[in-house]
Amino acid sequence: MSQSKPTLRWGIIGTGLISSWFIQDLLIERENAQAIHHIQAIGSSSVEKGTNFVETHMPGQNQLPSIYGSYEEAYRDPNVDIIYIGTPHGFHKKNCLDAISYGKHVLCEKAFTLNAREAREVLDAAKKKGVFIMEAMWTRFFPLVKSLQKIIHEEKAVGDVVRVFADFAMNQNIESKGPESRLKDLSLGAGSLLDIGIYSLTWGLVTLDAGVGEKATTPKITAAQTLVDGVDIGTSIILLYPDGKQGILTSNSKVKTPEAFCRVEGTKGHIIVEGFAGSVPASFTVYKDGEAEGKRYEFERPGKGFYWEADAVALDIAAGKVESGTMPWAETIRVMEIMDEVRRQGGAKFPQD
């Protein structure tokens, strides 16, 4: 049976926390896996760092990846099909363009770039080269999210959506970080918006509107940011849709969101989404008006859940597609444009703007 599954050989760029989560998830043996994933190469700033990454996060593996002391060697490796970019936001544009120039497919972490202009430049290059590229907004690929969208938009379980609250906050102890930290360096995209606020924004977009990318409705945006040394430590966004519904979407790097991080309110009831954080939802409960108890939906999730997006990418590439239906290029541009406008109103600026 496994012979019919597509296989992808991954080159991993960047050896930070997110890359470690990604490869650990891809190595999990899953009964319902839709694809076969091989960690083929690690591109790091030094061979020593890359070796340490592999020894720490890939213990006991029979097939060990090639370890390179530069990103370019990973892009050049003929045995690599696709590059996963897990570097800070400020490096994404260059990393993507370099990988594309070698004809590699790309899965690039969110936020895709620092602004919409950079995103367009990367997507134009991918289009010219004919390679697959996607922003790694992994949460959109969770079965929980797909199920929630169906319940809201198709089954209309809580009637017409009136408003949505979503928050992603975590105490990142920014005061204790040095100026070179990705959480403080504006050239790396520092601030709560691109790091975690993008998840709150995503919850608003997927619950308020059934459309994605070019089929999505354009809301009016109102935003405010709290800045410390130019870095946003708190962002609040209000999305106002033409039919009057609203999204109240927030992020903060000084406090922690409770387990119930998202609430969808409709004309016939409401839904509470829960989880450790806005990026990793674990369950949701549908409360219909007039009913004493809600109906809880829970979803099994071994590891963190990065394999769902990886499987989707493998299936798309095997089908000859260059973009995802769940996270198409137009949706990446739309999200970047909204965040550009949020920063314009809130005041957070990057040197690359």
N, C-alpha and C positions, 0 to 999 in steps of 0.2 A: 504493500500500500504506500509506503514511504517513497517509493520510486516516482510516484506521480506528483510529489510535492516539489515546488521549486527550491533551489539551493542558492543561498547568497553568501559570498565570501567578503567579510567586512574588514576594512582598514579603519582603525580607531585613531582619531586625531585629538590629542589632549589626554592627560592621565590624571584628571581631577576626579572629584566625587561623582559627578553625573556620569562620566564615562565608566567608572567602576560599577555603578548601579546598572547601567545599560548592558555591559558584558556579562555580569552575574546573572541577569534575567535571561539573556540569550542562551546561557549554558544550562538552564533548568530543563530537565526532561519533562515534557508535557504530553499527555495523552492526546489532546485535541490540537496539537500544533499544526499550523497551516503551511509551515515552511521549515526548511533545514538551514540553520545558521552556523557558519564557521567564523571564528575570530582569526583572520588570516594574517593581519599585520597590526603593529602598534607604532604610531608615529609620535615621538616624544622629543623634548628639547635635548635629551641626552640618552644614550643607551642605558646608562646606569638607572636613570629614572624609569625608563620603559621596562627594564628587567625587574625592578622592584615592584612595579605595577602588576606585572604578570605573576610574579611569585606570590604576591599578596591576594590577588583577586581571581587567579585561575589555578589554584592548587590541585594537584592530582589529575590534571588534564593530560591525555595521551598526545593530543595534537597541540603543540605549542605554536603561537604565532611568530612570524619574523618580527624582530625588534629593531627599530631604526632610531638613530639619534637625530633625525630631522623629519619634518612633515613631508617634504618633497619626495623622499625615498619611498614613503608609503603610497603617495599618489602615483609614483612611477611603477610600483610593483605590478607586474602583469597578472599576478594571481589574485589581485583585489578587484572585486566587482563594484563595490560601493564604499564610499567614505562616510563615516559617522563623525560629525564635528561636535566635540564636547568642550570647546574652549570658551573663554569669556566672550560676551556679546560683541565687544569692540573688535575682536579678531575674525568674526564670522564672515564678513564680506570678503576679506583677503583669502581666508581658508577655502571658502566656497569657490571663488574665482580660480584659485590655483588647482583645486581638485577637478573642476570642470575643464580646465585647459588640458588636462591629461585624459579627458574623455571618460571620467569616472561619474557614476551616479552618486547622488549626495542626499544624506539625511542630516540636516543641520538643526542643532538645538534651538529652542525658543529662547529669547526672542530672536527671530530669524536674522535680523540685522539691527543697527541702531535707529534707523529711520526708513521711511518708505522709499526715499530716493536710492539708498543703498540696496534695498530689496529689489527694486526694479532693475538695477544694474546687474545683479546676480541672476535674476530670472531671465533677463534678455540674453545673457551669456549662455545659460542652460538651453534656452530655446534654439540659439544658433548652433550649438554643439549637438543638440538632439538627445540630451541625457535626462534621466529622471532626477527631479529634485523635490524635496518636501521639507517644510518646517516641522520639527519633531514635537508638535503639540500632542504628546502621547495620550493625554487624558481624554481627548475626543474619540480615541479608539477603544476605550473601555466598554465592554458589553453593558455595564451599568449606564453609561452615558447614552449609548444607542437606545437602550430600553427606556430610559427616562424621556428621551426625545419623542419616541413613539407614543408613550403614555400621554405626554402633554399635547403634541401637535396632531397626532392621528386619532387617538382614542378620546381626546379632550376630557380626560379623567377629572380635571378640576375646572372644566368650562373654559372660558376665554381667559388667557393670562392677563392680569391687570398690572402686577409689578413683581419684580424679582430683587431680592437682596443677596449679595454674595460678598464674602470677605476672605482674604488670605493675609494673615498677619503672623509673624514669628519674630521673637526677640533675637536679633542677629548680633547683639552686643557690638554695634558698629564703633562705639567710642574706643573699644580696646584694640581695634584693627589699625594697622599701619597705613600710610598714604598709598602704598602700592597695592593694597587689597582691592579685589574686584568690587567690593561693597563700598569703597571710598573713591576709587579712581574713575572720574567722569569719562575719561577716554576709553574705559572698558565697559561703559554703559551702567555705571553705578546708580543705585536708586531702587526703591521698592517696585516701581511700575514695571520695568522690563523683566525683573527677576521673579516677582510673585503676583503683582497686580494684573499681569497678563492672564493669569488663571481666573481671577475674579471677573475680568472682562469677558473671558471665554464662556464662563457659566452664564453670564447675562446674554451673550449672543446666541448660545445654543438653546436656551430656554424661552427667550422672548420671540424668537423668529425661527421658522422651519427652514428658511432659505439659507444658503451658504454661498460665499463668493459673489458672483454676478447675479445670483437669484435672491440675494439678501436685501432686506429693506434698510434704507439709510436713516439712522436716528440722528437727532440733534444732540450735540455733546456739550455738557457743562462740567467743568472740572476745577478742582483746587488741590494744591500741593503744599506740604510743609517741608521747607528746605533747610538743611543744615550744611553750611559750606558748599552750597549749590547742589547737594545730593538730596533727593526726595526721600524722606523717612516716612511719609504718609501721603497717600493719594486717594482722593474721592472723586468718583465719576458718576454723573447722572446721564443716562441715555433716555431721551424722550422720543418715542416713536410717533409717526403721523396719526395713528389711531388713539394716541393718548397713553398707551402703556409705558411704564418706566422701569429702568434698571438702576439700582443704587449699588454701586460696585466699588469696593474699597480695598486698600492694601496698607500695611504698616510694618515697620521693622523694629518696633519697640515693645510690642505686646503680642500675645498669642491668641489666635482665634479659637473659640470653643469647638467641640466636635461637630456641632450643628452649624455648618459654615454657609449654607445656602438655603433660602426659603423662596419658594415659588407660590405666589398667591393668585388664585383665579376666581371667577364668578361663582364657582360651585365647590370650592375647597382649596386646600393648600398642600404643598409637598415640602418636606424637610429632607435635605441631603446631608449626610454625616460622613465623617472620615477623619483621619489623623490630620489631613491638610486638604486644601482645595485641589491639589494636584493628584491626590490619591483617595478618591471617594470609595467608601466601603458599603454604604447602604442608602436607601431613601425610603421614606414612609409617606404614603398618600392618605390624606385626611379629607374625606368628603363631608360637606356640610350636612348636619343632621345625623351623622354616624358617630357613635360613641368611641369606637376604636379605629385607628388607622391600619392600613395594610402595608406591611414592611417588606421591602424587596432587598435581599442580601445576595452578594455575588462572591463566588470563590475567586481568590486572587493569590496564587503562589508567588512569592517574591514581591516585586513592586508593580509590575504590569507593563514594562517596556516592550515585551515580546508581541503585544497586540499590534502596535504600530509597525514593528519590524516585520511581522507576518504580512500585514497589509501592503507594505512596500515591496516585499518579495513577490506577492501575487500580482501587483501592478506592473512591476518590471517584467515578469514572466509573460504578462498579457500585452507587452509592447507599449505600455502607457508611459508618459513622461511626467504626469502629475496625478495626484490623488483626488478622488471624488469627495473624500471626507475632509481633507485639508488642501483644497486646490490653491493654485498660485494667487488667484483673485482674492481668496480669503486672507492669505498672508498679507497681501498689499492692503486690504481693508483694515485689518487689525493694526498694522504699522501706521496707517493714516490716522486711525482713531487715537493711537498713542502719541503720534506727532501733535495732534490737536490738543490732547490732554496736557502735554508738556508746554505747548504754546500758551495755554491759559494758566497753567500752574507755575511755570517759570523754570523748570528743569531743562538745562541745555547741555549738549555734548559738544566737545571741540569739533567733531566731524560734521555737525549740523551746518 
